[in-house]
Every structure is written in C-alpha cells, then in structure tokens.
Amino acid sequence: MNKLSMAIALSLLSASSYAANYTKNVDVVVIGSGASGMAAAAAAEEKGLTTVLLEKQANIGGSALYIEGTFAVETEQQKSMYIGLTKDWAYKNHMEFNHGFINGPLMRKWINRSDDSIKWMEEKGVTFHDVRTLFEDGNRTWHIFKDGKGVEFVQKMEQSFTKNGGKIYTETPATELVYKGGKVVGVIAEDGEGDTYTFNAKGGVIVATGGFINNPKMLKKFGIRTDHLIVGPKKGRDGDSIKWWEETGARLEGMKTHLAIGAWLYGKDPNTQLSHPEHTTVYSQMASLLRQPYMWVAKDGKRFIDESQAPLWHNTGPAVERVGNGYFAVFDDNMRKYMKTDGIDISHSDWVRVGHKLDLLDEGIEVGQKEGWLVKSNTIEGLAKKMGIDVATFKQTVVDANRYAINGVDEEFPKNRKYVRSMDKPPYFAVKGQNATLITLGGPTTDTDMQVLREKDMKPVGGLYVVGCEVGGVYGDSYNLTLEGMASSFAINSGRFAAEHIAQKMKL
C-alpha cells in the first residue's frame, strides 16, 4: 500500500471510529422548528409527552423569527377595540375566497380555536401590542407581536419546551422515517459530526419542515414557475418531506400553490428590504414605492392592473407573475416630493406604514441607479428607452393617465379616484420590481387532528402528522390576505392539534 492509500484508509478509519450511533425512546419527534414545529413541541411537552425537536439549521425559529403577527377572531384584544368580527364570518370568508376548494372541517376547527391560541401564547409570555390591518377598511384580524417580529414567540416556545424537559437537536436533519406494520414508529437523524440517532417515537412523528420553496427541481416537478420569482428564504425549505409522502402513499393537494407576496426590488434579496417601522432603511423605503397606487407598467409599456390593489398580495402577486419577469412602478417629480413631505399612501406591510415620509428617497434614487433597479430621465421618451420598453406605447400610456387625472376617472381600471394622478412633472423615475414568494402552500391531506391521509383509502398513516405550511387543503390557488396573519395562525394551531391528538391517543 502506498503512502496516499494508507493516508486515505487511516482517515476513513479515524472518521468511522469517532462517529457514534444512538438510540433514544421518546413519545414524539417534531421535525422542524418554525412556527408550527415550535408550537407542536411546546404543546407536546406541556401535555406530558417526552419530545425531541430536530432542526437541520444551526439555529431554531425558521421563518417564525420574521412573522409580524398572527390571525385570530373573537379575541379579548378585538373585543376591547370593538372589533366585531366573528368565527362564523371568518369561516365563510375563507370558504368563499377559495370557492370551497379547501378542507372545510379542518378550517372550521382552526378558526374556532384561533382565539384560544392567542390566550395560550400569552400564558407562555408572548405579548401582542395591537390588532391591525394593512388595508383601508380591512379586516382587523392581525394580532401584532412585540416589536413586530416573531422572535419573542420563538423564545417563549423554546423556554416552555425545554422547561418541561424537551430536548432540541440543531444541525441534525431527519434523514429517514422508521416504519413497522405500515405505521411510522420513529425517525433516523444525523448530526454534523456524523453521529446517527434513532428516535423510537411511541406516540408519533410531527413533520414541520416548511415545504420546498428552496428546491428548484421540486418546484418544476409540481408546476411552479421560477424564472421570474425571487425566493425570500435563502435556504432550509428543501422538500425533505416529499420522499416521506411518496413512501407512505399520502394524498397530496395544492402543490402548485405558493405565497406570492407581490413585487420587490428587482434582483435584490427581499430580506434586505425589511425593517422595523420606526427604523426604516433605504431599501425598505424604496421597496415601498412598488406598493404605491400610481402607475405600474409591464414590459409592453402598458398598465395591467388597478394599482390601488397593491396591498392585496393575492391579487397583485399573480398579476405581476402573469406579465412576466419584472414590471415598473413609475412616478414623476411631483410624486417624489409628495412621498417625501406627505408620506406614502399604501403600507409596505408593517415595515413601512401608511403616511411614513420617505426621508431616504433621494438617497435611494442614487443607490437604485447604481445598482440597476431604478432609472431616471427628464423626458418620457428617455425613460422608456432606459426601461427597455416601446417608446410610443409608453408615451400613450402616460397621455392616457394624464387625461384620467384631468377627468378624475380611470377609464381602464376602477381605481379609487384619489389615486388617479397626473404624470407630467420631470424628472421621471421608474423602479423595477420582481415578484417574490416566501413558501409553498401544498402537501398531504389531513384529518382535523393533522394525521396524514393515504391516497388509496383516505385513512390515516399511523403515527404520521404534518403541520404548518406543508398541509394540503388550507388554500385554493392563492393565499387569503383578507384574513391577515393566517399562515402563522394555522401553523401554530395545527402544531397544537397534532400534539393534542397524540396526548389523547396515549391518554395522557
């Protein structure tokens, strides 16, 4: 044996000698530590279930760290504000929005329990400081977390979980499910050191892995176009669970549905465009321009939607997606001055609120020109050329817009008259936007206890649960933003449902 071969052999021997195999007996294994996984883990330990939480990233929390608030109806907060929305109303709203193409019994259970989960979180120390809506005359269902982020939620769930004896394994992805007699009875996981863990789960396995938005092959497989989308999360949602659904013969639904959230600065990471509402940034302020209700044009130089629909991501996201890779939000110098002195007319979520004065706008215009997502010109013709669109078509679009402003009526779309404004004061500006998406919203069909159902007979796969955004039947073809905060709310509630069912099954 030569020296190189000996070195390789010794290194392999050394690696294998340090790797260990562990076997642990528990009641529940939760895979994934986003909002649904954290809620499931905390609820399971609270019920006296010996539980382990597996997270493949170095830190827990996932997207839950960034959620601003959560949906609920008939809460004490709403009652104190004389908000009269009811559970019956919310259920009917969601059924009608999705044309009935959702899991009605599960939706009813979730909505009916939504207020209880607010109390449950508060009992664990989670604080809410307001109930809001993004929209003019919108439905105030969005219970805002402290500081407008889910950091405290994650912290309090972790504290509750570990205080009750729960164990968290980070950088330890689940690699296989263990089956016996057609049921799921455990999980095999491997940590960063190469150690292997076999967790025998007496009560069940709760999958909360967050979907597959970071897996281009799976997106293509299930028919989600990616050539014109910015994906918000950079890593982690890789579709780890898809092979398990295939192994168990799970019934899948809604696999093409994803959370399109409208346009963000072209080519920029959406995470750079977030901010605290009291500490906005150049990028968050400039991203807010893409939500303003003035003039949006596609690559053909024409308007394509009533721009005052801007807050309704479930409308504007698909509309932007339909016109292709990118669109432009156009404004003139009068609008620039207005947004600096009077503030914006439509919120950029809770990051830049209505009325916020864009004090960083001029700086942002310079940054945008340098980075290529904003163009500026003293003429409409010059702006069109820099935008790369047909000059004559765009000129006609502007001529029409100015006529609408004089008459006070948008002849193309039924836009609110207060947003029908002229485009006649140079210089002119165009910000390029690109549709973004956060998560996929499809997966296995479940019963109301979050048990995965088989395709062949619609009966539960024993011991297997799924929660959060990878549950099928929660949405039709798009997210329902008229019930603001529903993704996080369903995640939290579904996590609780799964843990409660396992506890009931084990009679704890």
N, C-alpha and C positions, 0 to 999 in steps of 0.2 A: 504494500500500500504506500503510495507516495505521500508527501507531506500535506498537499492540498486535500487529498481524500481523507487523510487522518484528521485534519482540522475540521472538515465538514462533519465527519462522524462524531467527533468529540462535541461539537456544538449542538448537534441534534440530541445526543445523549444527555448533555447538560440541560437543554431545554426541557426534555421529557422528564428528567429526574426532578425538576422543580415544579412542574405542573401537577396539580392535585385534583382529585375527584371527591366531591362532597355530596352527601345525600341528606336531605332535610325533610321532615314530615310536618306539614302545615295544614291549615284548613283552607286557606285561599291564597292564590297567587294573582297579583294585579300586574299586568304588563303595560307600562307606560305611565308617566307622571304628569300629564297635562291636567286640565280641569276635571275631566271625568275620572281619570286614574287616581288623582289625589282625593276626590270625594269618595270614590269607591273604597280606597284604602282606609281613610278615616272612619267611614261608616262601618266597615267590616270589623275593625279593631274595637270600635265603640260597642258593637254587638257581641263582643267576646270571642271573635274569630281570630285565631292565630294567623297572621297575614304577613306576607312579604311583598314588597313593591320593587319591581325590576325596571330600571331606566337605562337605556343604552348610551345616553349622553352623559357628560361629566357632571351636569347639574340637573336638578329636578325643576319641574314647572312648565316646560314647553311653552306653548302659546298662551297658557294661563297667566303668565307674567305680564302680558300685554293687553289683556282684555280690560276694557274700561268700566264695564258694568254688566248687569245681567237682568233678564226678563223676569217679571212676576206680576200677578194681578191679585187684587183684594188684600194687599199688604197693609200693615199698620201705617207705613210711610205714606202710601197713597191715600188712605182714609184721612190722615191728618192734613193732607193737602186738598181734600175734597175732590179727589180723582175717582170718578165713579165707574171705572172700567171693571167688568165682571169676567169670571171664568167662562161663563156661557158665551159671552161676546167674543172672547179670545179664541175659543174653540171654533166657533162659527167662522170667524175671520180667517183662521188658518185653513180650515176645510175649503172655504170658498176660494181663497187665494190659490190653492193647489188643485182646484177642480176635483176635490175628493180623492186625488191620486196619492194618498198617504195612509199610514197606519192609524186609523181613527181611534181604536181603543187605547193605543199607546199614547197618542197625542192628548186624549182626554185625561189620562192618568197624570201625565206630565204637567199639564196646565192646572189641574186640580191640586197638585202638590207644590206648585211653584211658590206660593206664599209661605208654606211650611219650611221650604228650604232656605228662604231668607232668614227666618227665625233660627233655624238650625245653624246657619253660618254665624249669626250674631251671637249665639250661645257659645260658639268657639272663639269669639273675639274679633270676627270680621266686622268692619264698620262700613256703613253706607252714608254718604253725605248729601244725596239729592236723588230725585226721580226726574228724569229728563226725557226729552225727545229731540231729535235732530231737525224736525220738520215744523214748518208753520202749521199750526192746528194739528200737530201729530198726536199719536197715542203715547201718553206718558207711562211707559212700562219699563223703562231703562233705569235700573237702580245702580247708581254710580258708586264704585268702590272708592275708598280713601285714596286720595291723590290721583284718581282716575286711572289706576292700574291694578292688576290682579296680584301684585307682589304680596300684599298682606294676606290675601286669600290663600296663596300657596304656603306662606309661613305658618298660618294658623292651622291649616290642614296637616302640615308636617308635624307641628307640635302636638296636635291631638293624636295623630297616628303613633308617633314614637313614645309619647307619654303612656299610651295604653299597651306598649310592648311591641309595636310594629317595627320591622326591620327593612331598611332601604338599601338596595344594591345598585349603585350607579356604575356606569360604564360596563354594564352586564346585560347585554341583549339576550332575549329569549331566542333560541335557535330552533327548538322543536317542541311540539306538544307530545305528551305521552298518552297513549290510548290503551284501554283494556276493555274488552267486551263491547266495543262500539262507543265507549264513553271516554271523555277526556279526564284523565286522573292525575295529570302533572305536567311539569314544564322542565325542559333542559335549557340551561343558560350557560354562557361562557363569559368570563371577565377579561379585562385587558391583559392580565398576566397569563392567560391560557388555562386558568383553573376552570373546571367544569362543575356545575351544580345541577343536581337532580332534585327538584322540589316535588314531592308527592303531595298533591292537593286533595284532601279528603272532601272538601265542600265544592270546590270549583275553581276555574280559571277565568278571570275577567280580562278581556282584551281591550286595551285603551291606547292603541298605538298611533292614532291620529291620521289614518288614511294614507294616500300615496301621491301627494302633490309633488314630491321631490323625485319621483321616479318617471323619467320621460318615456321609457318603454311601456310602463303600465298605463300612462296617460294615453298613449297612442293606441294601446290594446283596447281600452274602453271608450275610445272615440272622443277624447278631449283634445282639442287643437292647442298646440303650444307655441306655434311660430309667432304669435302676436301677443303673448302673455308674459308679464313679469310675475314670477312666483315670489310671494312675500317671504315666507320662511326659507332660509337658505339650506337647511338640512334637517334630517330626522324623520320626515314623513315618507318613508320609502316603500310602503306597502308590505311590511313584514308579515302582515296577517293574511295576505291574499292566498298564499300557499295553504294556510290552515283552512280557509273557507273551501278551497278546492278539495283538500283531503277529506273533509267532513261532509262534502256534498251540500253545503249551505246554499240556500236560495238567496240570490243577490238582486238588489234593485237600486235604481238611481245612480248607477256607476258613472254616468256622464255628467252628473250634477256637481258643480263646484261653486265656491263662494267668490264670485266675481265682484270686486269692490270698486269698479269704476276706474277712472284714469289717474295715473301718477306720472311724474316727470319721466320723460322718455329715456329709457336705458338706465335709470337710477334705481338703486335698491330702495323699495318702499320703506324699509326700516329707518333710512336716513331722513325720511320725511315726516316722522312722528315727533311730537313734542308735548310738553306739559302746556296747558292753555295759558298759564301765566308766564311761561318762558319759551316763547316760540322762537324758531330758528329761520335762517334764510330759506332752507329747503322746505320746511313745513309751510311757511308763508307762500312760497312760490307754488307749491303743490295745491294750495287753496285756490289759486287762480283757475285751475282746471275744474273747479266746482262752481264757478260763478255763472250766473244765468244770462250771459250776454250773447256771444256768438261763438258757436262751435262749427267747424267745417271739417269735412273729410278730405281725403286725397283728391277727390274730384272737384274740390273748390266750392262745394255746396253744403248748406246746413243739412242736418239729418235727424234732428230731434228738437222737441221743446226743451230748451236749455234750463228752464226752471225746474225740470225733473231731476236736477243734479243730485240732490240728497238721496234719491231713491236708487240705490245701487242695483237693486234687482231689475230696474228698467234701464238705467244708463250703462251698466256693465255689459249686458247683452247687445245694446245698441252700438256701443263702441266696438265690441267684438265683431259685430256684423260688418262694419265698414272697413275692417282690416287693420293692418299694422300701423296704428297711430292716427291721431287727429289733432286739430289745433284749436286752442282757445284764443280768440283774437280780441284785442281791446285797443282803444286809442288813448291819447294823452289825457283827455277829459276823464276817462275811466281810471287811468293811473292815479290822477290827483284825487279822485273821489275815494278810491280804496285806501289811499294814504291818510286822508283827512276825515272821512266819514266811516270808513271800515267796510268790511265785506258784507254781502247780502246773504250768503249761504255758508253754513259751517263746513269746515273740513273735519268731519266727525267731531270729536270733543277736543281735538288738538289745537285747532284754530277756530274760535267760535264766532258766531254772527256778531257783527259790529266791531270786531277786532281791527284796529288800524294797522295797516301793513307798513310799519316803520322801516322794514328792511327791504322794501320792494325795489328801490333803486339799486341797492347793492345786489339784489337777486337778479335784476336785469343784466348787470355786468357779468355775474357768475354764469348765468344761463347762456349768454353769447359765447363765453369762453368754452363752456362745456358742450355746446351744440344743441341744447334743447329749447332755446329761445332765439328768435330773430327779430330784428328791428329795422324799420325803414321809414323815410319821410314821405313815401308815396305808396299807394295801394299796389301799383304795378311792381314796385321794387320789393314789397313784402311778399307778394305772390311768388316772385322769382326765387327769393330766399327760402320760401316754404317748399318750393319744388312742385307747385301746382299750376294749373292752367290760368293764365292771367285774365283772359276775357271772362271766363266763368266766375272767377273770384270777384272781379270788378262788378259783375252783375249782382252777385250775392250781396255786396256792400251797398250798391244802389238800391236794391230792394229793401234792405234793412233800414236805410235812411228814410225811405218812403214810409215804411211801417212806423218809424219813430214820429214822423210828422203827423200821421193819421192816428197814432196811438193804438193801432191794431196790428198784430202779427197775422198776416194773411196766409202764411204757410202752416203755422202751428198755433194752437190756442194758448200761447204763453201769457202769463199774468201781465197785464198792461204796464205795471210799474217797472217791469224789467225790459220793456221794449225801448231801446235806446239807440241813438244815432252813432255812427262810426265815421266822423268827419274832421277830427282834430289831430293832425300829425304831431309827433311821430306815431307810427302804428307798431303794434307788438303782436307776436304770435308765440304762444307756449305750446310745445309739442307734448302730447300725453299718450300714454300707452296703458291698455287695460291690465289690471293686476288681479291676482287671485290668491287666496290665503290657504284654503283647504279643499279637499274633495269631500263630498257630502253623500256618498253612497256606500252600501255594504250589505251585510246579511239582513234578511227579515228576522224580526224577533217577536216574541210574545211580550206581554206587558211587564214581565219580570226580567227582560233583557236576555232571555235564553235564545241562542241561535237556532233557527228552524231549518230543517233539511228540505231540499227541493222536492224530493220524491214523495214525501208524505206530510210535509208541514208540521212534523213533530220535532220536539227539541233534541238537539245533540246533547246528550247527557254531560253535565259538568262544564259546558262551554257558554260563556256570556260575552257580549260585546256592548260597549258603551261609547258615548260621545259622537264625534262627527262621522265615524265609520259605521253607523247604524243606518240601514236602509229604511225607507218609508217615512222619514221625518220631513222630507221636502219633495216637491214635484220636480220641476225643471230649474228652479232657482231658489235662492234664499228669500225668506219673507221678512223684509225690513220693516213692515208695518207693525210687527211685534218685536220691537227693538231689544236686543240682548238675548235672543232666543237660542243662539248656538251655545253660548256658555251656560245658559239655564238648562237646556236639555242635557248638556254634558254632566253638569252637577247632579241633576235629578236622576238621570239614568244610572250614574255611578252608585247613587244611594239605592235605587231599585234593585240592582244586581246584588249588592251586599245584603240587603234585607231579605231577599229571597233565599240566599244561601243560609242565612241565620235561621230563617223559618224552617227550611228543609232539614237543617241539623238540629232544630228545636232548641236553639239557644236563647 
